[in-house]
Amino acid sequence: LLDWSIIVTDAPAQADYYELDLQAGERLTLSATHHLTDAINVQLASAGQIIATGASTAGNLHKVIDAFEVPSTGTYFAVVTGAIGRNYTLVATRNASFDQEGNNAISEAQSWPDASVIGRLGSDRATFVDLGSGGLQSGVHVKFGPDGNLYVSDFYAGHVFGDGRPIKRYDRVTGEFIDDFITNRQGAGYGDGFDFGPDGNLYTEGRRYDGETGAYLEITSVEGRDLDFAHDGYIYTTDVTEDRVQRYDALTTAYIDDFVPRGSGGLDFAWSSEFGPDANGVGNEDLYVSSHYSNQLLMYDGISGDFIAPFAEFPSPRDFLFGPDITGDGTADMLLAAGGIFRLDGATGELIDTYVAEGFEGMHANGLMLAPDGTLYV
């Protein structure tokens, strides 16, 4: 660990280890700060043994090993635990105590003789595709395609409503712009959502495109803002103007019914829908819908579409998904985009925490996608 930084993505359940080569007589300070809570520990190990443990002695840091005198020259390890699935910062300094407050006056000045910063461990969040890359103005929906690359619908490119908005493609590893996979989604209306069907082709509101080339294939009857091929063999779309969720045959795209009727349960501007935990205890997944204008997330029976109850009250909810069981109660918890990204208890709807605050690297979260490796794309 010498003058470098690293990005950590969702710290795992196991401890994180960082190697330090130190000289006898040097004084090492390790400070660990969890970006959301104080649930973090830092220790120093040598030859498989813990020789120092961080303490909660600072006002601006969670755990600190302060000015530990190195007993002998050799390799040591900083060990971080308790940061499962979260981001944290680890700062190591040599021959200086890290600023622990207070030192807010000349009389409290902290001595820093011959200090050198050994390293800093940074945030687990980073920009994958820069705003403006390939002309991107306002990415709304994100999905991985059959080729493994990232596809992003651009809401403001061309026109706010109607023709002109492209779906852009980015390299799955580097995030570099590849092309406008679909240049002009004609007649898109509010329908900035899209999905890849069982035939490998890409579907948007009213259109089907070749999943390999992006070439236009045909008009379909599918209408709605958000569009998802569900596990039950149907396409579900949210209709923001008629406040409903429509259902279509996944093979023929033929209209089936209004699965959630107009305004059911107070639905107002149906932004997104997703199947999730069994809300009424009858043994099947139920449908959750974000009601953007009524500031609610609503639950509907996954078989009948009947309204069950509100899931949560939340200002201007947008896209959401069910991800890891953070609370450990056996129910998948919700990740919600509403400017920032928030985590809600999947069983109760109660707010767990603000996962990423609005404005982080310019973020205004609208759409979410959880990749198979556990990485969240916004």
Residue, then its C-alpha position, 0 to 999 in steps of 0.5 A: l500500500l504505497d501512494w495508490s488508490i483503489i475503487v471498491t465495489d460492494a465490499p464482500a462479506q469477507a475481510d479486505y486486506y491491504e499490504l504495507d511494507l514498514q520499517a522498524g520504529e516507524r509510526l503507522t496510523l490507519s483511519a477507516t471511515h464508513h460512508l453510511t454508518d459506523a459499522i466498520n473495523v480496522q485492524l493491523a496484522s502480522a504473521g497471521q496475528i492481529i497486533a492492533t485494533g482500531a478504536s472509536t476515538a475520533g470525531n471525524l473518523h469511525k475507527v483509528i489505529d493511532a501512531f502504532e510503533v512498528p516493532s520490526t521491519g517486514t510486511y504488515f496487513a491492514v484488515v477492514t471488516g464490517a463494510i459488507g456491500r458498502n463503500y468506505t475510505l481507508v487512509a494510512t499515514r506514516n510517522a504522523s497521526f491523521d487529523q482526528e479533531g480537534n485541531n481547530a486553533i493554533s494551540e491545538a495544532q497537530s504535529w506532522p513531522d516527516a509525514s508521508v501519505i502511504g495510501r487511500l482507499g476510495s469510493d465504490r462508486a464511479t462513472f462508467v459512461d460519461l454524460g455526453s459520451g456518444g452524444l448522451q444527454s439524459g440516459v433513462h433506461v439501461k439494460f445489457g443486451p444479448d451481446g453483453n454490451l450496455y444499452v441506454s435510452d436517451f430521453y432528450a436527444g432529438h425531442v422530449f416526446g415523439d420521434g428522434r430519441p436514440i438507444k445508444r450502445y456502450d462497451r460492456v468492459t470499458g464503457e466506451f461509446i460504440d454506436d447509436f444502436i437505434t438512431n430514431r425511435q419513431g412514435a416513441g411518445y413517453g415510451d423511453g423504456f425498452d427490453f430484449g425479447p425471447d427472440g433476441n430482438l429489441y422492443t420499444e413502444g410500438r416498434r420491434y428492431d433487430g437485436e443484432t443490427g438495430a434495423y427496424l423490423e415492424i410495428t407492434s401493438v405494445e404501448g407504454r412508458d416502461l416495458d418489460f418481458a416478465h417471467d410469466g410469458y407476458i409483456y408488462t407496460t406502464d401507461v403514464t397518461e392513462d394511469r394503468v399497467q397493460r399486459y401483452d402476449a410476449l410472442t405475438t405482442a397482442y394486447i391481453d388486458d389492462f392488468v392494473p386498471r386505470g387509477s386502481g389504488g390511486l395510481d397516478f403517472a405509472w412510472s415503472s413496474e416490477f414483480g417482487p415479494d409476495a405481499n398478500g401471502v398467497g404464494n406468488e410474486d406480486l406486482y409493484v408500481s411506482s405512482h410518480y405523482s401520488n408519491q407512492l409505491l403500490m402493490y397489486d396481486g401478481i395473478s389478478g392485478d387487484f390492488i393490495a395496499p400501498f407499499a411505501e410513501f416516497p417523493s416522486p418515485r421512478d424506476f426500482l428493482f428488488g436486489p439483495d436481502i440487506t436486512g437479512d429477513g429473507t425478503a429481497d429489499m428494494l433499490l429505488a431511483a428518485g433523484g438519488i438511490f434509496r434502499l427500502d425494506g422489501a417486507t415493510g417498505e421502510l427506508i433503510d438508507t440513502y445508498v447514493a445521494e442525488g448529485f453524486e458525480g452529477m447523478h439524477a437517478n431515473g433508471l436502474m439495472l442490477a448486473p449479474d455480478g452485483t454491480l448497479y447501473v444507473 
